[in-house]
Amino acid sequence: MVKQMEQKRMNTRKANIAVRQNSPLLFRGVIAHRKKSDDQKTIGPSSKAGLYALRFFAAMVLLTLLARGTSGATMARVELQVPTVGAILQQTTVSATILSWEGQNVFLPEGVMVDYLAVSEGQSLKSGDTILQLNIEELQDTLDSTKAQLGQQKAQYANLTSTSTVDSSGVSSAQEALNRATQDYDRSTQKAQIAVDDAVKQQQKAQQEYDEAIRILNDLQNQPQSVSTPEQAQLNQKIEEAKQQVEIAEDTLASANTALRDAKLSQEDAIISAQRNVENAQDTLNQSQADYNQAKENADLAAQTNAADAVALNLEIQKCEDKIQNLEELIESDGVVTATYDTQVLLCSLQQGQPCPAGSALRLADENGQKIVQFSLKEEDASKTSIGQTVSVKQGQKTVQTTVQTIAPPDENGNCLVTVVLPQENTPLLSTDTAAQAEITFSRNEYSNCLPTSAIRQDSEGSFILTVEQSQSVFGVTNLAVRTPVTVLEIGSDGQYAAIAESVSGQVIVSSDRAVSPGSSVRIDS
């Protein structure tokens, strides 16, 4: 028994030594307690076994607490967020330039020498400031030639606006010839018809006489015949006479038939001839009418052309008259041009000692005129921009809302120049000599589930987020990162927020102080 107790005591010592090596702080108290126990001589073996078990469980609890403390110190600290309703924007902000848009071209006669030039492009002017002086002699020469040109233009204008009529006498003559041919046709037809009718009557009469002669002859021949009697001789005489009448009637009928045939042939010839005359007259009339219509159409086209030329020439006459008035005003001011109000030189392509070029060479900003804003977009962004789209122009603390006016084709670098016009009421708010920015929104889409892009993760299986689920164990509650697949619908142009298709219940890890993977235990930042 003593040996067994000694063996247990040795085993306990070894266990205490092992535990003491792993947790020296804990077992300082345990050793002190054992020394105290060794001094108690009255404790039995069963009490000592319970004491050993208590010590063992205390050591295990302490080791567990130490392990959990060490594990908690190495857990990632995370921030959570619930998906919210939001808008995903596609927009860009670029540098912009503000320019005066509206301006007035100053009249300068082409070819007249600039004796003195006092301004340059971009220069601001006060009312009354001298801009330039033109050569007075050349101004007078230009005025004289312009007046001569005006006289020529007015004479040409009078010629273009004069009216002319198309001669229709050919149509009238052709119509009269057709009327005469028609009348001749009617008379020829009527006359030929009369001749045919007369021939028909003569033929019918000859036919009747012939038929009567045949009847008489037949009657005589059908009477009873006798031999060598005076009556018979008299009958024979009558038969011979009847035969002669038949022959005469037959000749007359033949002549009548011939006359009728000739009358009908003459009628046909007369109708054909008269018809041809009518057709020829109709053809002549048709040609005359066609010639007249063509002449009238040509005259109408010429009139339209003349009218259009007259309108254009009238504009030239007005310009010429305005030019004469401007030249006379310049001569009255000895060729000196001054600013009539506070303004800015928008364009100046003049040189002192050189003649004024053709076209616009000097343009001054309108008083209180509108301004434009110009900025460049990459071709890809320009393709998503349309006329009328809203643009925010910012200059310092001032912001003006306006719309896209024009989008130029891409240049050789793939940049498109966009122009917007500032509203008249907002023109004084922004200055042409200070930098500005233009902000344009290409799209704004509302979504039910939006998260910071930091919450969206990628692996070989696609996009996912990490939600947090709590797990209960004997050691307490553990927060675990759970992989949840998602479909990314759109990411904002600033890259801060993204929209997902799925509805997520629970909170999502949006940031952490170290890497987090699915299944990791995490600590939640309060």
C-alpha positions in Angstrom: 0.0 0.0 0.0 2.8 2.3 0.9 4.5 1.6 -2.4 1.4 2.4 -4.3 0.9 5.7 -2.6 4.5 6.6 -3.3 4.1 5.7 -7.0 1.0 8.0 -7.2 2.9 10.7 -5.4 5.7 10.5 -8.0 3.2 10.6 -10.9 1.6 13.6 -9.5 4.9 15.4 -9.2 5.8 14.7 -12.8 2.4 16.0 -13.9 2.9 19.1 -11.8 6.3 19.7 -13.2 4.9 19.4 -16.8 2.1 21.8 -16.0 4.4 24.1 -14.2 6.6 24.3 -17.2 3.6 25.3 -19.4 2.0 27.7 -16.9 4.4 28.8 -14.2 2.2 31.5 -12.9 -0.7 29.2 -12.2 1.3 26.6 -10.4 3.0 28.9 -8.1 -0.2 29.0 -6.2 -0.7 25.2 -6.6 2.8 24.5 -5.2 2.2 26.8 -2.2 -1.1 25.0 -1.7 0.7 21.6 -1.8 3.3 22.7 0.8 0.4 23.6 3.0 -1.2 20.3 2.4 2.0 18.4 3.1 1.9 19.9 6.5 -1.5 18.6 7.1 -0.9 15.0 8.3 -4.5 14.1 8.8 -5.6 14.2 5.1 -6.5 10.8 3.8 -5.8 9.2 0.3 -9.3 9.9 -1.1 -9.1 13.6 -0.3 -5.8 13.8 -2.0 -7.2 12.3 -5.2 -10.0 14.8 -5.3 -7.5 17.6 -4.8 -5.5 16.3 -7.7 -8.5 16.3 -10.0 -9.4 19.8 -9.0 -5.9 20.9 -9.8 -6.1 19.3 -13.2 -9.4 21.0 -14.2 -8.1 24.3 -13.0 -5.1 23.9 -15.2 -7.2 23.0 -18.2 -9.5 26.0 -17.7 -6.5 28.3 -17.4 -4.9 26.8 -20.5 -8.2 27.2 -22.4 -8.4 30.9 -21.4 -4.9 31.4 -22.4 -5.5 29.8 -25.8 -8.6 31.8 -26.4 -6.8 35.0 -25.4 -4.0 34.2 -27.8 -6.5 33.4 -30.6 -8.5 36.6 -30.0 -5.3 38.6 -30.2 -4.6 37.2 -33.7 -8.2 37.5 -35.1 -9.0 40.1 -37.8 -10.9 43.2 -36.7 -13.7 43.9 -39.2 -16.3 46.5 -39.9 -19.8 45.5 -41.0 -22.5 47.1 -43.1 -25.9 46.1 -44.3 -26.6 46.5 -48.1 -28.8 49.6 -48.7 -30.8 51.2 -51.4 -28.7 53.6 -53.4 -27.9 55.1 -56.8 -24.8 54.1 -58.9 -23.4 57.0 -60.9 -21.3 57.0 -64.0 -19.8 60.5 -64.3 -16.6 62.4 -64.9 -15.1 65.8 -64.0 -12.8 67.5 -66.4 -11.1 70.9 -66.7 -13.2 73.5 -68.7 -12.6 76.8 -70.3 -15.1 79.7 -70.2 -15.2 81.9 -73.3 -17.3 84.8 -74.5 -19.7 83.4 -77.2 -21.6 86.2 -78.7 -19.7 89.0 -80.5 -20.1 91.7 -83.1 -18.0 91.9 -86.2 -16.7 95.4 -86.7 -17.1 96.6 -90.3 -13.8 97.0 -92.0 -13.6 97.5 -95.8 -11.5 94.9 -97.6 -8.2 96.2 -99.0 -8.2 99.5 -97.1 -4.9 100.1 -95.3 -4.7 100.1 -91.5 -2.6 103.2 -90.7 -2.7 102.6 -86.9 -3.7 99.6 -84.7 -4.1 100.1 -81.0 -5.5 96.7 -79.8 -4.7 93.0 -79.8 -6.8 89.9 -79.4 -8.1 89.3 -75.8 -7.6 92.9 -74.8 -10.3 94.6 -72.7 -11.6 98.0 -73.8 -13.5 100.8 -72.3 -16.1 102.8 -74.1 -14.4 105.4 -76.3 -11.1 103.6 -76.5 -9.4 103.9 -80.0 -9.2 100.6 -81.8 -7.6 101.6 -85.1 -7.5 104.2 -87.9 -8.0 103.5 -91.6 -6.5 105.3 -94.6 -8.9 108.1 -95.5 -8.0 108.3 -99.2 -8.5 104.6 -99.7 -11.8 104.8 -97.9 -13.0 107.5 -100.3 -12.0 105.4 -103.3 -13.8 102.4 -101.9 -16.9 104.5 -101.4 -16.9 105.7 -105.0 -16.5 102.2 -106.5 -19.2 100.8 -104.2 -21.7 103.4 -105.3 -20.9 102.5 -109.0 -21.5 98.8 -108.1 -24.8 99.7 -106.5 -26.0 101.3 -109.7 -25.2 98.2 -111.8 -26.9 96.0 -109.3 -30.1 98.0 -109.4 -30.2 97.9 -113.2 -29.7 94.2 -113.2 -32.4 93.8 -110.5 -34.9 95.7 -112.7 -34.2 93.4 -115.6 -34.7 90.3 -113.5 -38.0 91.5 -112.1 -39.5 92.5 -115.5 -42.3 90.4 -116.7 -42.5 88.6 -120.1 -45.3 86.8 -121.9 -45.1 83.7 -124.2 -46.4 84.2 -127.8 -49.6 82.0 -128.3 -50.4 83.1 -131.9 -49.1 79.8 -133.3 -51.6 77.9 -131.2 -54.4 80.2 -132.3 -53.5 79.9 -136.1 -53.3 76.1 -135.7 -56.7 76.1 -134.0 -58.2 78.1 -136.9 -56.7 75.7 -139.5 -58.2 72.8 -137.6 -61.6 74.5 -137.5 -61.4 75.1 -141.3 -60.4 71.5 -142.0 -63.2 70.2 -139.8 -65.7 72.4 -141.7 -64.3 71.2 -145.1 -64.6 67.6 -143.8 -68.3 68.2 -142.9 -69.0 69.8 -146.3 -67.2 67.1 -148.3 -68.9 64.4 -146.4 -72.3 66.0 -146.9 -71.7 66.6 -150.6 -70.5 63.1 -151.2 -73.4 61.7 -149.3 -75.8 63.7 -151.5 -74.2 62.3 -154.7 -74.5 58.8 -153.2 -78.1 59.3 -152.3 -78.9 60.6 -155.9 -77.1 57.5 -157.4 -79.0 55.3 -155.1 -82.3 56.8 -156.2 -81.3 56.4 -159.9 -80.3 52.8 -159.3 -83.5 52.1 -157.5 -85.5 53.7 -160.4 -83.5 51.7 -163.0 -84.0 48.6 -161.0 -87.8 49.2 -160.9 -87.9 49.8 -164.6 -85.9 46.7 -165.3 -88.1 44.6 -163.0 -91.2 46.1 -164.8 -89.8 45.3 -168.2 -89.1 41.7 -167.2 -92.5 41.4 -165.8 -94.1 42.6 -169.0 -92.0 40.3 -171.1 -92.9 37.4 -168.9 -96.6 38.2 -169.1 -96.5 38.3 -172.9 -94.5 35.1 -173.2 -96.9 33.4 -170.9 -99.9 34.2 -173.1 -101.4 31.3 -175.3 -99.6 30.9 -178.6 -101.3 30.3 -182.0 -99.9 29.5 -185.5 -100.0 32.0 -188.3 -102.8 34.1 -187.0 -102.9 37.9 -187.0 -103.2 37.8 -183.2 -100.2 35.7 -182.9 -98.2 38.0 -185.2 -99.3 41.0 -183.1 -98.3 39.1 -179.9 -94.9 38.3 -181.3 -94.4 41.9 -182.2 -95.2 42.9 -178.6 -92.8 40.3 -177.2 -90.0 41.7 -179.4 -90.8 45.2 -178.2 -90.8 44.0 -174.6 -87.4 42.3 -175.1 -86.1 45.5 -176.4 -87.4 47.4 -173.3 -85.8 44.8 -171.1 -82.5 45.4 -172.8 -82.9 49.1 -172.5 -83.8 48.8 -168.8 -80.9 46.4 -168.2 -78.5 48.9 -169.7 -80.0 51.7 -167.7 -79.7 49.6 -164.5 -76.1 48.8 -165.3 -75.3 52.5 -165.8 -77.1 53.3 -162.5 -75.1 50.6 -160.6 -71.9 52.0 -162.1 -73.0 55.5 -161.1 -73.8 54.4 -157.6 -70.5 52.6 -157.2 -68.6 55.6 -158.5 -70.5 57.9 -156.1 -69.6 55.7 -153.2 -65.9 55.6 -154.2 -65.9 59.3 -154.6 -67.5 59.6 -151.1 -64.8 57.4 -149.6 -62.1 59.4 -151.4 -63.6 62.7 -150.2 -64.0 61.5 -146.6 -60.4 60.2 -146.6 -59.0 63.4 -148.0 -61.0 65.6 -145.6 -60.1 63.3 -142.7 -56.4 63.6 -143.6 -56.7 67.4 -143.7 -58.4 67.3 -140.2 -55.7 65.0 -138.8 -52.9 67.2 -140.3 -54.5 70.2 -138.8 -54.9 68.5 -135.4 -51.2 67.4 -135.5 -50.2 71.0 -136.3 -52.4 72.2 -133.4 -50.9 69.6 -131.0 -47.4 70.6 -132.0 -48.2 74.3 -131.6 -49.7 73.6 -128.2 -46.6 71.5 -127.1 -44.3 74.3 -128.4 -46.3 76.8 -126.5 -46.4 74.7 -123.3 -42.6 74.2 -123.5 -42.1 77.8 -124.1 -44.3 78.7 -121.2 -42.5 76.1 -118.9 -39.2 77.6 -119.9 -40.5 81.0 -119.3 -41.8 80.0 -115.9 -38.5 78.3 -115.0 -36.7 81.4 -116.2 -39.0 83.6 -114.1 -38.4 81.4 -111.0 -34.6 81.6 -111.6 -34.9 85.3 -112.1 -36.9 85.6 -109.0 -34.4 83.7 -107.0 -31.5 85.7 -108.5 -33.5 88.8 -107.8 -33.8 87.9 -104.1 -30.1 87.2 -103.9 -29.3 90.3 -105.8 -31.6 92.3 -103.5 -29.6 91.1 -100.5 -26.4 92.2 -102.3 -28.0 95.5 -102.9 -28.8 95.9 -99.2 -25.3 94.9 -98.3 -23.9 97.4 -100.7 -26.2 100.1 -99.3 -25.1 99.1 -95.7 -21.4 99.2 -96.9 -21.9 102.7 -98.4 -23.4 103.9 -95.1 -20.6 102.4 -93.0 -18.0 103.9 -95.4 -19.6 107.3 -95.1 -19.6 107.0 -91.3 -15.9 106.0 -91.3 -15.0 109.0 -93.6 -16.9 111.3 -91.2 -14.8 110.0 -88.3 -11.5 110.4 -90.4 -11.2 106.6 -90.5 -11.0 106.2 -86.7 -12.7 103.2 -85.1 -13.5 103.3 -81.4 -15.3 101.1 -78.8 -18.8 102.2 -78.2 -19.1 100.3 -74.9 -17.0 98.4 -72.4 -16.0 95.2 -74.3 -13.3 92.7 -75.1 -11.5 91.9 -78.4 -12.6 88.4 -79.3 -10.8 88.4 -82.7 -8.2 90.6 -84.3 -6.4 89.5 -87.4 -5.2 92.9 -88.4 -1.7 94.3 -88.8 -0.6 97.9 -88.8 0.5 99.0 -92.2 -1.3 96.1 -93.9 -4.7 96.2 -95.8 -7.8 94.8 -94.1 -8.3 91.2 -95.1 -11.5 89.7 -96.5 -14.1 88.4 -94.0 -14.3 89.0 -90.3 -11.0 90.5 -89.0 -12.2 92.3 -85.9 -14.9 91.0 -83.5 -15.8 92.6 -80.1 -17.8 90.8 -77.3 -21.4 91.8 -77.0 -22.4 93.9 -74.1 -23.7 91.4 -71.5 -23.5 88.7 -74.2 -23.7 85.0 -73.4 -20.7 82.8 -72.7 -19.8 79.2 -73.6 -18.0 76.5 -71.8 -15.7 74.1 -73.6 -14.1 70.9 -72.4 -12.7 67.7 -73.9 -13.9 64.1 -73.4 -12.3 60.9 -74.5 -14.2 59.4 -77.4 -15.5 56.6 -75.2 -17.1 59.1 -72.8 -18.2 61.3 -75.7 -20.1 58.4 -77.1 -22.2 58.2 -73.9 -22.9 62.0 -74.1 -25.8 63.5 -76.1 -27.1 66.9 -77.1 -29.2 68.4 -74.3 -27.5 66.4 -71.5 -27.1 68.2 -68.2 -23.6 69.6 -67.3 -22.6 71.2 -64.0 -20.0 74.0 -64.4 -18.1 74.8 -61.3 -15.8 77.8 -60.7 -14.7 78.3 -57.1 -17.8 78.2 -54.9 -20.2 78.9 -57.8 -22.0 76.1 -59.8 -24.2 76.6 -62.9 -26.4 74.0 -64.5 -26.5 73.9 -68.3 -26.8 71.5 -71.2 -24.6 70.1 -74.0 -24.9 72.2 -77.1 -22.5 70.5 -79.6 -20.1 67.5 -79.6 -17.3 67.7 -82.2 -15.9 64.6 -83.9 -12.8 63.1 -82.3 -9.4 64.6 -83.1 -6.2 62.7 -83.9 -5.8 62.0 -80.2 -9.3 60.6 -79.8 -10.6 63.7 -77.9 -14.0 65.2 -78.6 -14.6 68.9 -77.9 -17.9 69.5 -76.1 -19.5 73.0 -76.0 -22.2 74.1 -73.6 -23.9 77.6 -73.5 -24.3 79.3 -70.1 -27.9 80.5 -69.5 -28.2 84.3 -70.0 -29.2 84.9 -66.4 -26.1 83.0 -65.1 -23.6 84.6 -67.5 -22.3 87.2 -64.9 -21.7 84.5 -62.3 -18.7 82.9 -64.1 -15.6 84.6 -65.4 -13.6 84.0 -68.6 -10.2 84.5 -66.9 -10.6 81.8 -64.1 -10.2 78.1 -64.4 -13.4 76.0 -64.2 -14.5 72.4 -64.0 -17.3 70.6 -65.9 -19.0 67.6 -64.3 -21.2 65.4 -66.5 -23.3 62.4 -65.4 -23.6 59.7 -68.0 -26.1 57.5 -66.1 -27.8 57.3 -62.7 -29.3 53.9 -61.8 -31.2 53.1 -58.6 -30.6 49.7 -57.0 -32.0 47.9 -53.9 -28.7 46.5 -52.7 -25.6 48.6 -52.7 -22.3 48.1 -50.9 -18.8 49.7 -50.8 -16.6 48.1 -53.4 -14.3 47.0 -50.6 -16.9 44.4 -49.7 -16.7 42.7 -53.1 -14.1 40.0 -53.4 -12.9 37.7 -56.2 -11.7 34.2 -56.4 -11.5 31.5 -59.1 -15.3 30.9 -58.7 -16.3 34.5 -59.2 -17.5 37.4 -57.1 -18.5 37.0 -53.5 -18.9 38.8 -50.2 -18.2 37.7 -46.6 -21.1 37.8 -44.2 -20.8 37.1 -40.5 -22.5 34.3 -38.7 -22.3 33.5 -35.0 -21.4 30.0 -33.8 -22.1 28.8 -30.2 -19.7 26.4 -28.4 -18.7 25.4 -24.8 -16.1 28.2 -25.0 -18.6 30.9 -26.0 -19.8 32.7 -29.1 -17.6 32.8 -32.2 -18.0 35.1 -35.3 -17.3 33.3 -38.6 -16.8 34.8 -42.0 -19.1 33.0 -44.5 -18.6 33.2 -48.3 -21.8 34.4 -50.2 -21.6 34.4 -54.0 -23.0 37.6 -55.6 -23.6 39.1 -59.1 -22.2 42.6 -59.5 -24.6 44.7 -61.6 -22.7 48.0 -61.8 -19.8 49.8 -60.2 -19.8 53.5 -59.8 -17.3 55.5 -61.9 -15.6 56.7 -58.7 -15.0 53.0 -57.7 -16.5 53.4 -54.2 -19.8 51.7 -54.4 -21.2 48.7 -56.3 -24.7 47.3 -56.9 -25.4 43.5 -56.5 -28.3 41.5 -57.7 -28.8 39.4 -54.6 -30.7 40.4 -51.5 -28.4 39.8 -48.5 -29.8 39.2 -45.0 -27.3 40.1 -42.4 -24.2 42.2 -42.2 -21.4 42.2 -44.7 -17.7 42.7 -44.0 -16.6 45.9 -45.7 -13.1 46.4 -44.2 -10.7 44.6 -41.9 -7.3 45.2 -40.4 -5.9 42.1 -41.9 -6.7 39.5 -44.5 -10.0 37.6 -44.0 -10.9 34.4 -45.8 -14.1 32.3 -45.7 -14.3 30.3 -42.5 -12.1 32.7 -40.5 -13.0 33.8 -37.0 -13.3 37.6 -36.8 -13.7 40.3 -34.2 -16.3 42.9 -34.9 -15.3 46.6 -34.3 -17.9 48.3 -32.2 
